[in-house]
C-alpha cells in the first residue's frame, strides 16, 4: 500500500537519511531505487537550503501532527514540490522518523538544484477557486492514512507470525521433553524390574535352600526326633521369612489394597508403638518420639502404618550403627496435612544413593534386604500421601511421609469403602 499510494511518500530517520521512498516519490524526484540511506537534504535541496532543511526535519520529530513547517523542493522537471512533515513513533511511542508527503506546486518558480542564489517563488496569497481546483491537502492526508494503515497491517502480520513461530517452538520443545521423559521413565521401570527380579530370586533361593536342606535331613534322620524337631523349626522359620517377604513385596505392587483403610488418630497409634520402637532401637540409641497434643486423624491401614514406622526406625538405627540419636515425629502442618518423619544422626546419603533409596532391594548394607524405604513408599501411596527423603552427606537423613487428614464429615462415608481419589504420591528428594 505504501508503494501503491498515489502521492509521493518518503520516510527519513532522525538523522535525515532516507529509509524508504515509494515509486511515486522516486518518479517525481527523478531518482532510481538506490536512494535508501542517502541524506534527503543532500539529494533534493540546493546547497544554501540544506542546513535549513535538516533543521526542519529535526524539528518535525517533536512537532505535533500538522504543526511542522513544510519543506519545498523541485521535481525532475524543475516544478515545485511541497513536502508536509509528520513525525512517526517507534514501538515505545518515541519519535524516531519523519514521513514526508509531497504534492506539486504548479505556481512555484523552478529552482536550480545546486545553485547558491536560487530561491523558490513566493506562493500566491490569492484565494483559490474552490470549484476549479482540488484541495492540495486531500491527497497528502489520503497518502498519510494509507501509509499508516499499511504500516499497522504489516506490523500486525509480523507480530502474528512471530507469536505463532514462538508457540510452535514451545509446543515442539514440550513434545520433545515429554518423549524424553517417557523414554527415561520406561528405562527406569525396566531397571527396577530387573533389580526386583534379581532381589526376589536371591532371597527366595536362600529360603528354599534352607527348607529343602532341612527336609532332606529330616528324611535321612527320621529316627532322631530331637534332630527332626530342630530341622523342622529351621524350615518353618524359612517359610515364615518367605511369607513376610511376599507381604512386603505385595505392599509395593501397583494395585494396593485399600479395603483396610480406617480413620484413626495417628498420634495415639504412634504413641502405642513406643515400646516396640525402643526395643528395636536398643539402649545405645537416644530415641525421641513426638506426637501432637490435638487429635490427628487420617485414613490408614493400621498394619501397613506399623510396618512402615518400624521399617523407617530400623533403617535409622542401622544407619547410625547402633549409636547416636533417632527422632520419630508426627506433626500437623499448616496446609492441614500430617507429617510423619524419622531422622537419624548417621552419615547421610550422597546424591546417587538418595536418588535410588526408595527402589526395592537397593541397599548399601550387605546384610539388609533393601525393602524398608520401598515399604514406607508403598504405605504412603496406599494412604494417598507422599514420601520425601532429605539427606546431606555427614549430616544424617530424614525420611518423611505426608498424609492427608481425614475430616470428621468424611468418616462415615469413607471408612467402609476403602476408596480414595487422591493422586498418586511422588518421591521428593
Secondary structure, DSSP 8 states (H G I E B T S, - for coil): -TTT-SSEEEEEETTSBEEEE-HHHHHHHT--STTTTSBHHHHHS-GGGHHHHHHHHHHHHTS-TTTS--EEEE-TTS-EEEEEEEEEE-TTS-EEEEEEEEEEETTS----TT-SS--------S---TTTS--HHHHHHHHHHHHHHHHHHHHHHHHHHHHHHHHHHHHHHHHHHHHHHHHHHHHHHHHHHHHHHHHHHHHHHHHHHHHHHHHHHHHHTTT-HHHHHHHHHHHHHHHHHHHHHHHHHHHTSSS---TT-EEEEHHHHHHHTHHHHHHHH-TTEEEEEE--SS--EEEE-HHHHHHHHHHHHHHHHHHTTT-EEEEEEEEE-TTSEEEEEEEE-S----HHHHHHTTSTT--SSTT--S-HHHHHHHHHHHTT-EEEEEE-TTS-EEEEEEEEB--GGGHHHHTTT----------B-
